[in-house]
């Protein structure tokens, strides 16, 4: 029975496009959106039954049958929307289109009836006429809403495919480079009897192996961030999370000086997952390993966003790497980036509805993770 129902949903356009992820369960928003559509159909069913119950003329009966079927269809569509794989946001989008159809057409009919009565002494349209036309208008707008929601979902999937393609290219280029390093130094270890050279190559082999492990961990983090559900985001104090990340970085990189600055008198809460801490760890690690001491963490509370910034005083992030992460240039053999740390931070920013930006001066580089403040 469930298989037949899902097949019917897909035929009516309520199935998700390929690769869509089913929601974890119906929320109150989803229930309300479904109820709006079904109640619209139920409310418009009554006037459309009038000619069938009163035995009106043939044309009235035909129109009544059409209006009745359309109204019943709206009731059914509300139920299908409830069990469909549309996201809550797209379910609301469909319900809004439904309401728009009733409001717009209803307003036009009221204005037309008023003008007709006022100017020519005509009679107001019957309840049956109003109900019949509103049912058809509401159904038409629901169909528009369904295809609008599917278009939005298709665009979301296209963006996800582009992001996945970027991640695949980054991994492929970096892994190829590290594999070449591993192979070259393995040959040295196998053929050169010089103990010093062997020790140097062994150190390089260890660094490359660590890099490969870091790439794997970064890819796992990015995938996990993209798969998170709404229930995994909680009200979070980003200042406390950032402060903990700086303390952890001090333990890991004892040779680097870390400073942290945050306002004491202003609170800024965000809705965040534990991926926020991972992103900050990556930014601090990048600054400590590739930048220059001191590394400074700072928090700025703005009316709409919270800015979490990491500043180092080294040579800065290469321009081509910034452009690749920002999406300004395509990934090539020469512009693939040196790791996934910035990609992890960028993914966390995107999934939290924020942004990742770069600022450079003559002696410092700042990476800022901006997140919207919780209401």
SULCORKA-V920882 format. One record per pair of residues at least 12 apart in sequence whose ideal C-beta (glycine too) atoms are under 8 Angstrom apart, sorted by sequence separation. I is the first residue (numbers start at 1). J is the second residue. D is the distance in whole Angstrom. If there is no record, write none. Layout:
BEGIN
[[I:J:D] [I:J:D]]
END
This chain:
BEGIN
[[51:63:7] [52:64:5] [113:125:6] [189:201:5] [246:258:5] [297:309:7] [323:335:7] [324:336:7] [325:337:7] [356:368:7] [51:64:4] [52:65:7] [81:94:6] [188:201:4] [189:202:7] [284:297:7] [296:309:8] [297:310:6] [298:311:7] [324:337:5] [356:369:6] [357:370:7] [50:64:7] [81:95:8] [246:260:5] [296:310:7] [297:311:8] [320:334:7] [321:335:7] [342:356:7] [355:369:8] [356:370:8] [49:64:7] [186:201:8] [295:310:7] [296:311:4] [320:335:4] [354:369:7] [355:370:5] [48:64:5] [52:68:7] [109:125:6] [185:201:4] [189:205:7] [295:311:7] [296:312:8] [321:337:5] [354:370:5] [185:202:8] [243:260:6] [280:297:8] [295:312:5] [321:338:7] [325:342:5] [354:371:4] [242:260:7] [294:312:8] [325:343:6] [353:371:7] [354:372:6] [48:67:3] [49:68:6] [185:204:5] [186:205:7] [243:262:7] [293:312:8] [294:313:7] [352:371:5] [353:372:5] [47:67:8] [48:68:5] [185:205:5] [242:262:7] [292:312:6] [293:313:7] [318:338:8] [349:369:6] [352:372:8] [109:130:6] [291:312:3] [292:313:4] [321:342:7] [325:346:5] [348:369:7] [349:370:7] [48:70:8] [290:312:8] [291:313:7] [292:314:3] [345:367:7] [349:371:7] [44:67:7] [45:68:6] [48:71:6] [181:204:7] [182:205:6] [185:208:8] [239:262:5] [287:310:5] [291:314:4] [292:315:7] [74:98:8] [106:130:8] [109:133:7] [239:263:8] [286:310:8] [287:311:8] [288:312:8] [290:314:6] [291:315:8] [345:369:6] [109:134:8] [287:312:4] [291:316:8] [317:342:7] [342:367:8] [44:70:8] [45:71:4] [182:208:5] [258:284:8] [284:310:6] [44:71:5] [45:72:7] [181:208:5] [182:209:7] [283:310:4] [287:314:8] [290:317:8] [105:133:6] [106:134:6] [280:308:7] [41:70:8] [42:71:7] [105:134:6] [239:268:7] [41:71:5] [44:74:7] [45:75:7] [178:208:5] [237:267:7] [238:268:7] [280:310:8] [41:72:7] [238:269:8] [241:272:8] [268:299:8] [286:317:8] [325:356:7] [41:73:7] [102:134:6] [105:137:4] [237:269:6] [238:270:5] [245:277:6] [249:281:7] [253:285:8] [256:288:5] [326:358:8] [41:74:3] [42:75:6] [101:134:8] [104:137:8] [105:138:8] [178:211:5] [236:269:7] [244:277:7] [248:281:7] [252:285:7] [268:301:4] [40:74:6] [41:75:4] [178:212:5] [235:269:5] [236:270:6] [238:272:7] [267:301:8] [41:76:8] [102:137:7] [235:270:8] [236:271:7] [241:276:6] [245:280:4] [249:284:4] [253:288:4] [259:294:6] [261:296:7] [266:301:5] [38:74:7] [41:77:7] [101:137:5] [102:138:5] [235:271:6] [236:272:4] [241:277:5] [245:281:5] [249:285:7] [252:288:8] [253:289:8] [257:293:5] [258:294:7] [259:295:7] [260:296:8] [261:297:7] [262:298:7] [263:299:7] [270:306:6] [322:358:5] [37:74:6] [38:75:5] [41:78:7] [101:138:4] [174:211:8] [175:212:7] [178:215:8] [234:271:7] [256:293:5] [257:294:4] [258:295:5] [259:296:5] [260:297:5] [261:298:5] [262:299:4] [263:300:8] [40:78:8] [101:139:8] [233:271:5] [234:272:7] [238:276:7] [242:280:6] [246:284:7] [255:293:8] [256:294:7] [257:295:7] [258:296:8] [259:297:7] [260:298:7] [261:299:7] [263:301:6] [268:306:4] [38:77:8] [39:78:7] [101:140:6] [102:141:8] [233:272:6] [234:273:8] [241:280:7] [245:284:6] [249:288:6] [256:295:6] [258:297:7] [37:77:6] [38:78:3] [98:138:6] [101:141:3] [175:215:6] [233:273:5] [236:276:7] [37:78:4] [38:79:6] [100:141:6] [101:142:7] [174:215:6] [232:273:5] [317:358:6] [36:78:7] [35:78:7] [98:141:6] [317:360:8] [34:78:5] [37:81:6] [97:141:5] [98:142:5] [171:215:6] [316:360:5] [34:79:7] [97:142:6] [228:273:5] [249:295:7] [34:81:5] [97:144:6] [98:145:6] [228:275:7] [33:81:7] [34:82:4] [94:142:6] [97:145:3] [171:219:6] [225:273:7] [290:338:8] [317:365:6] [96:145:7] [305:354:7] [316:365:4] [95:145:8] [225:275:5] [313:363:6] [317:367:7] [30:81:8] [31:82:7] [94:145:4] [97:148:7] [224:275:7] [246:297:5] [313:364:5] [314:365:7] [30:82:7] [93:145:6] [94:146:6] [167:219:7] [245:297:8] [312:364:7] [313:365:8] [286:339:8] [311:364:5] [312:365:6] [94:148:8] [221:275:7] [311:365:7] [33:88:8] [93:148:6] [94:149:6] [167:222:6] [242:297:6] [286:341:5] [311:366:4] [26:82:6] [93:149:5] [285:341:6] [286:342:7] [310:366:7] [311:367:8] [34:91:7] [37:94:7] [221:278:6] [242:299:6] [309:366:5] [310:367:5] [30:88:5] [33:91:4] [37:95:6] [40:98:6] [91:149:8] [283:341:7] [309:367:7] [310:368:8] [29:88:5] [33:92:5] [36:95:4] [40:99:8] [90:149:4] [93:152:7] [282:341:4] [283:342:8] [309:368:4] [239:299:5] [282:342:7] [308:368:7] [309:369:8] [27:88:5] [30:91:5] [33:94:7] [34:95:8] [37:98:5] [67:128:8] [74:135:7] [238:299:7] [307:368:5] [308:369:5] [23:85:7] [29:91:7] [33:95:4] [36:98:6] [40:102:6] [90:152:6] [282:344:5] [283:345:5] [307:369:7] [308:370:8] [14:77:8] [22:85:5] [29:92:6] [32:95:8] [36:99:7] [86:149:6] [90:153:6] [163:226:8] [282:345:5] [307:370:5] [308:371:7] [23:87:6] [64:128:7] [67:131:6] [71:135:5] [74:138:6] [218:282:8] [306:370:7] [12:77:8] [20:85:6] [23:88:7] [63:128:8] [67:132:4] [70:135:5] [74:139:6] [77:142:6] [279:344:6] [280:345:8] [305:370:5] [306:371:5] [14:80:5] [66:132:7] [70:136:6] [73:139:6] [87:153:7] [160:226:7] [242:308:6] [278:344:6] [279:345:4] [305:371:6] [306:372:8] [14:81:7] [86:153:7] [305:372:6] [306:373:6] [12:80:7] [16:84:8] [60:128:7] [64:132:7] [67:135:5] [74:142:7] [238:306:5] [304:372:6] [305:373:6] [15:84:7] [16:85:4] [63:132:5] [67:136:7] [70:139:5] [279:348:4] [304:373:6] [14:84:4] [15:85:6] [16:86:7] [66:136:8] [238:308:6] [278:348:7] [279:349:7] [303:373:8] [9:80:5] [14:85:8] [302:373:8] [8:80:8] [14:86:7] [275:347:8] [276:348:6] [301:373:8] [275:348:5] [9:83:7] [291:365:6] [9:84:6] [273:348:8] [275:351:7] [276:352:7] [50:127:7] [51:128:6] [275:352:8] [5:83:7] [50:128:5] [273:351:8] [273:352:8] [47:127:5] [48:128:7] [272:352:6] [287:367:8] [47:128:5] [271:352:8] [286:367:8] [270:352:7] [47:130:7] [48:131:5] [47:131:3] [48:132:6] [283:367:5] [46:131:7] [47:132:7] [283:369:7] [44:131:5] [48:135:6] [280:369:7] [44:134:6] [45:135:8] [279:369:6] [44:135:4] [41:135:7] [44:138:7] [276:371:8] [41:138:8] [40:138:5] [272:371:7] [270:371:4] [270:372:7] [270:373:6] [271:374:5] [269:373:7] [270:374:5] [37:142:6] [268:373:6] [269:374:5] [222:340:7] [221:340:8] [225:344:8] [233:352:8] [218:339:7] [219:340:7] [222:343:6] [226:347:7] [218:340:3] [222:344:6] [225:347:5] [218:341:7] [221:344:5] [225:348:6] [228:351:7] [215:339:7] [214:339:6] [215:340:6] [218:343:7] [222:347:5] [226:351:6] [214:340:7] [218:344:5] [221:347:8] [225:351:5] [211:339:7] [13:143:8] [14:146:7] [13:146:5] [17:150:6] [20:153:6] [238:371:7] [12:146:8] [13:147:7] [17:153:6] [13:150:7] [16:153:6] [17:154:5] [20:157:7] [19:157:6] [18:157:8] [235:374:6] [17:157:6] [19:160:8] [19:161:8] [170:324:8] [173:331:7] [173:333:6] [166:327:8] [170:331:6] [169:331:4] [174:336:6] [173:336:4] [174:337:7] [174:338:8] [166:331:7] [174:339:7] [170:336:6] [174:340:8] [169:336:7] [170:337:6] [171:340:8] [170:340:7] [170:343:6] [167:343:7] [166:343:8] [163:347:8] [24:229:5] [21:227:8] [24:231:7]]
END
